Amino acid sequence: MHKLVVARFNEIVTRPLMEGALDTFKKYSVSEEDIDVFWVPGTFEIGLLAQKLGQSGKYHGIVCIGAVVILYIIPNLSIIFS
């Protein structure tokens, strides 16, 4: 089993990246039944879910897709990138 964790925030960027990842899985003969896609609200939540999924031991791989568009510096930016 493989898991895709995708951020909904900036979906205009993340959805095409997810579709590309799904196409790549298909190209390498991974069946759709072996792929789970889980959407999270934003980039910050990706790491939290990926950690839980990794600890579960159920997945061969976890692909995380998110996009951070920086228009100005925000105080919690260091949290997102750590």
KAQUILIN-V698309 format. One record per residue. N is the residue number from 1. SS is DSSP state (hx for helix, st for strand, lp for the rest). OMEGA is omega as a letter, one per 20 degrees, with the letter a starting at -180 (none if undefined). D_FIRST is the distance of its C-alpha to the first C-alpha in whole Angstrom. Layout:
N,SS,OMEGA,D_FIRST ; N,SS,OMEGA,D_FIRST
//
This chain:
1,lp,r,0 ; 2,st,a,4 ; 3,st,r,7 ; 4,st,r,10 ; 5,st,a,13 ; 6,st,r,16 ; 7,st,r,20 ; 8,lp,r,22 ; 9,lp,a,25 ; 10,lp,a,26 ; 11,hx,r,24 ; 12,hx,r,26 ; 13,hx,a,25 ; 14,hx,a,21 ; 15,hx,r,21 ; 16,hx,r,22 ; 17,hx,r,19 ; 18,hx,r,16 ; 19,hx,r,17 ; 20,hx,r,18 ; 21,hx,r,14 ; 22,hx,r,13 ; 23,hx,r,16 ; 24,hx,r,15 ; 25,hx,a,11 ; 26,hx,a,13 ; 27,hx,a,16 ; 28,lp,r,14 ; 29,lp,r,13 ; 30,lp,a,9 ; 31,lp,a,9 ; 32,hx,r,10 ; 33,hx,a,8 ; 34,hx,a,5 ; 35,st,r,6 ; 36,st,r,8 ; 37,st,r,11 ; 38,st,r,13 ; 39,st,r,17 ; 40,st,a,19 ; 41,lp,a,23 ; 42,lp,a,23 ; 43,hx,a,23 ; 44,hx,a,24 ; 45,hx,a,21 ; 46,hx,a,18 ; 47,hx,r,19 ; 48,hx,a,19 ; 49,hx,a,16 ; 50,hx,r,14 ; 51,hx,r,16 ; 52,hx,r,15 ; 53,hx,r,11 ; 54,hx,r,12 ; 55,hx,a,14 ; 56,hx,a,12 ; 57,lp,a,10 ; 58,lp,a,7 ; 59,lp,r,5 ; 60,lp,a,6 ; 61,st,r,7 ; 62,st,r,9 ; 63,st,a,12 ; 64,st,a,15 ; 65,st,r,17 ; 66,lp,r,21 ; 67,lp,r,24 ; 68,lp,r,27 ; 69,lp,a,31 ; 70,lp,r,34 ; 71,lp,r,37 ; 72,lp,a,38 ; 73,lp,r,38 ; 74,lp,a,37 ; 75,lp,a,37 ; 76,lp,a,33 ; 77,hx,r,32 ; 78,hx,r,32 ; 79,hx,a,30 ; 80,hx,a,27 ; 81,lp,a,27 ; 82,lp,none,27
//
